[in-house]
Amino acid sequence: MTETLPDERPQRRREYSGPGSTLGLAALIVLVVGAAIWYFEFRGGDGSSAGADTTPGMGIVALDDALNPTGRSPAAREGRAAPDFRLPGLKEDVVTLSGFRGRFVLVNFWASWCGPCRDETPDLQSFHEHNADDGLVILGVNQQEQRSAAASFVEEFGVTYPIALDTSGEVSAAYGVGRGMPISFLVTPAGVVEKVYFGRLSEAQFAEIEAKLQ
């Protein structure tokens, strides 16, 4: 009777199966990491979705013809009536752009994970404190984050100007806001987009805005 001998190399390495399997594994890792980044960035990082705001009437709303001095459809472009929107505020209130009619409004789109937004916020807060009595409203629109994330950011930087929550991203999309934040729109007292500022506002741009308030 032939005795079965044990494998002399029980710890031998597996044979290399070619570049296909290595590339496939690398692609899978990239996919998993990308999905994790998306999950924590857009779902608030605590496992629950920021999700679309299901409250009726939130998002972009129709602008009454009487509030549109341009005679053209609203658009987030210079010289056009700013698209009106209705969003939940950070303090359980409701914020509408048209509700600030008669004052200059600096609509600032931001997110807590945006580095330039974090750098810009102290300047915005200081500008708000110096110009709130001169007919200027700074309206911060948080892009697709949970209320808790926005609230923590506001507390960290001592923000006192109004904040609106664009949890569905509908308003951000209408204003052409991608991941290139911050982006700000200066809206005149008549509701027309006067200037679009891409990126962090500079000292010269703050001075330009302040001059318009005189």
C-alpha positions as CSV (number, residue, x, y, z in Angstrom):
1,M,0.0,0.0,0.0
2,T,1.4,3.4,-1.0
3,E,1.7,5.9,1.7
4,T,0.6,9.4,0.9
5,L,3.4,11.8,1.7
6,P,2.7,15.3,3.0
7,D,3.4,18.3,0.8
8,E,7.0,19.2,1.2
9,R,6.2,22.9,0.4
10,P,3.0,23.6,2.4
11,Q,3.8,27.4,2.4
12,R,4.7,27.7,-1.2
13,R,3.5,30.9,-2.9
14,R,0.7,30.7,-5.4
15,E,1.6,30.9,-9.0
16,Y,1.3,34.3,-10.7
17,S,-1.9,34.4,-12.7
18,G,-0.9,37.3,-15.0
19,P,-1.4,41.1,-15.2
20,G,-5.2,40.8,-15.7
21,S,-5.9,39.8,-12.1
22,T,-3.6,42.5,-10.7
23,L,-5.2,45.2,-12.8
24,G,-8.7,44.0,-11.9
25,L,-7.9,44.1,-8.2
26,A,-6.5,47.7,-8.6
27,A,-9.6,48.8,-10.4
28,L,-11.8,47.3,-7.6
29,I,-9.8,49.2,-4.9
30,V,-10.1,52.5,-6.8
31,L,-13.9,51.9,-7.2
32,V,-14.3,51.1,-3.5
33,V,-12.3,54.2,-2.4
34,G,-14.2,56.4,-4.8
35,A,-17.5,55.2,-3.5
36,A,-16.4,55.8,0.1
37,I,-15.4,59.4,-0.7
38,W,-18.7,60.0,-2.4
39,Y,-20.6,58.4,0.5
40,F,-19.0,60.5,3.2
41,E,-18.9,63.7,1.2
42,F,-22.5,63.8,0.0
43,R,-24.2,61.8,2.7
44,G,-22.9,63.8,5.7
45,G,-20.4,61.2,7.0
46,D,-22.7,59.7,9.6
47,G,-24.3,57.0,7.5
48,S,-27.5,58.8,6.7
49,S,-28.3,60.5,3.4
50,A,-28.5,64.2,3.0
51,G,-31.1,63.4,0.5
52,A,-33.5,65.5,-1.4
53,D,-35.7,67.9,0.5
54,T,-39.1,66.4,0.2
55,T,-40.9,69.4,1.7
56,P,-43.3,70.7,-1.0
57,G,-42.4,74.0,-2.6
58,M,-38.7,73.9,-1.7
59,G,-36.0,74.6,-4.4
60,I,-36.3,76.8,-7.4
61,V,-39.7,78.7,-7.5
62,A,-41.3,80.8,-10.2
63,L,-40.5,84.4,-10.2
64,D,-43.5,86.7,-10.4
65,D,-43.4,88.9,-13.6
66,A,-43.8,91.9,-11.4
67,L,-40.5,91.1,-9.7
68,N,-38.6,90.6,-13.0
69,P,-37.4,94.0,-14.5
70,T,-35.5,92.4,-17.3
71,G,-38.4,91.0,-19.4
72,R,-36.4,87.8,-19.9
73,S,-36.5,84.5,-18.1
74,P,-34.5,84.3,-14.9
75,A,-31.0,82.9,-15.2
76,A,-27.9,82.9,-13.1
77,R,-26.0,85.2,-15.4
78,E,-25.1,88.8,-15.3
79,G,-27.9,91.1,-16.5
80,R,-30.6,88.5,-15.9
81,A,-33.1,88.2,-13.1
82,A,-31.7,85.9,-10.4
83,P,-33.7,82.6,-10.2
84,D,-35.8,82.8,-7.1
85,F,-35.6,79.9,-4.6
86,R,-37.2,78.8,-1.4
87,L,-35.1,76.7,1.0
88,P,-35.1,75.6,4.6
89,G,-33.0,77.8,6.9
90,L,-30.6,76.6,9.5
91,K,-32.9,77.8,12.3
92,E,-35.9,75.8,11.1
93,D,-37.1,78.8,9.1
94,V,-37.7,79.2,5.4
95,V,-35.5,81.4,3.3
96,T,-36.5,82.9,-0.1
97,L,-34.2,85.1,-2.3
98,S,-37.1,87.4,-3.2
99,G,-37.7,88.0,0.5
100,F,-34.7,90.2,0.5
101,R,-35.9,92.3,-2.4
102,G,-34.9,96.0,-2.0
103,R,-31.4,95.1,-0.7
104,F,-28.2,94.0,-2.3
105,V,-27.8,90.2,-1.7
106,L,-24.5,88.4,-2.0
107,V,-25.5,84.8,-2.5
108,N,-22.6,82.6,-1.5
109,F,-22.5,78.9,-2.3
110,W,-20.4,76.9,0.1
111,A,-19.8,73.5,1.8
112,S,-17.9,72.6,5.0
113,W,-15.5,70.3,3.2
114,C,-14.4,73.1,0.8
115,G,-11.0,74.5,1.8
116,P,-11.4,77.9,0.1
117,C,-14.9,78.2,1.6
118,R,-13.4,77.8,5.1
119,D,-10.7,80.4,4.3
120,E,-13.3,82.9,2.9
121,T,-15.9,82.6,5.7
122,P,-14.2,84.8,8.3
123,D,-13.9,87.5,5.6
124,L,-17.6,87.2,4.8
125,Q,-18.6,87.4,8.5
126,S,-16.5,90.5,9.0
127,F,-18.0,92.0,5.8
128,H,-21.5,91.2,7.0
129,E,-20.8,92.9,10.4
130,H,-19.6,96.1,8.7
131,N,-22.2,96.4,6.0
132,A,-25.4,94.8,7.4
133,D,-26.8,98.3,8.1
134,D,-25.9,99.6,4.6
135,G,-28.4,97.5,2.7
136,L,-26.4,94.3,2.1
137,V,-27.5,90.8,2.9
138,I,-25.0,87.9,2.7
139,L,-26.9,84.7,2.1
140,G,-24.9,81.5,2.5
141,V,-26.3,78.5,0.6
142,N,-24.9,75.2,1.8
143,Q,-24.6,72.7,-0.9
144,Q,-26.0,69.2,-0.3
145,E,-24.9,68.6,3.3
146,Q,-26.8,67.6,6.4
147,R,-28.1,70.2,8.8
148,S,-25.7,69.0,11.5
149,A,-22.6,69.6,9.2
150,A,-23.8,73.1,8.3
151,A,-24.6,73.9,11.9
152,S,-21.1,72.8,13.1
153,F,-19.5,74.9,10.4
154,V,-21.6,78.0,11.4
155,E,-20.7,77.5,15.1
156,E,-17.0,77.1,14.3
157,F,-16.8,80.3,12.4
158,G,-19.4,82.3,14.4
159,V,-21.5,83.0,11.3
160,T,-24.5,85.3,11.9
161,Y,-25.7,86.0,8.4
162,P,-28.6,83.8,7.1
163,I,-27.9,80.3,5.9
164,A,-30.1,78.2,3.6
165,L,-29.8,74.5,3.1
166,D,-29.8,73.2,-0.5
167,T,-30.0,69.5,0.4
168,S,-31.3,68.4,-3.0
169,G,-28.8,70.4,-5.0
170,E,-31.6,71.8,-7.2
171,V,-30.7,75.5,-6.5
172,S,-27.0,74.8,-6.9
173,A,-27.7,73.2,-10.2
174,A,-29.8,76.1,-11.4
175,Y,-27.0,78.5,-10.5
176,G,-24.4,76.3,-12.3
177,V,-22.5,75.4,-9.1
178,G,-20.3,72.4,-9.4
179,R,-17.5,71.4,-7.1
180,G,-15.6,74.7,-7.9
181,M,-16.7,76.5,-4.7
182,P,-17.0,79.0,-3.4
183,I,-19.0,81.0,-5.9
184,S,-20.9,84.2,-5.2
185,F,-23.6,86.1,-7.0
186,L,-24.2,89.8,-6.3
187,V,-27.9,90.5,-6.8
188,T,-29.2,94.1,-7.0
189,P,-32.1,95.4,-5.0
190,A,-34.2,94.9,-8.1
191,G,-33.3,91.2,-8.2
192,V,-30.8,91.3,-11.1
193,V,-27.5,89.4,-11.1
194,E,-24.9,92.2,-11.3
195,K,-21.7,90.2,-10.9
196,V,-20.6,86.6,-10.5
197,Y,-17.5,86.0,-8.4
198,F,-15.7,82.7,-8.9
199,G,-13.5,81.4,-6.1
200,R,-12.7,83.1,-2.8
201,L,-13.5,86.8,-2.7
202,S,-10.5,89.1,-2.7
203,E,-10.0,92.4,-0.9
204,A,-10.5,94.3,-4.1
205,Q,-13.7,92.5,-4.8
206,F,-15.0,93.2,-1.3
207,A,-14.1,96.8,-1.8
208,E,-16.0,96.8,-5.2
209,I,-19.1,95.4,-3.6
210,E,-18.9,97.9,-0.7
211,A,-18.6,100.8,-3.2
212,K,-22.0,99.8,-4.7
213,L,-23.7,100.2,-1.4
214,Q,-22.8,103.9,-1.1
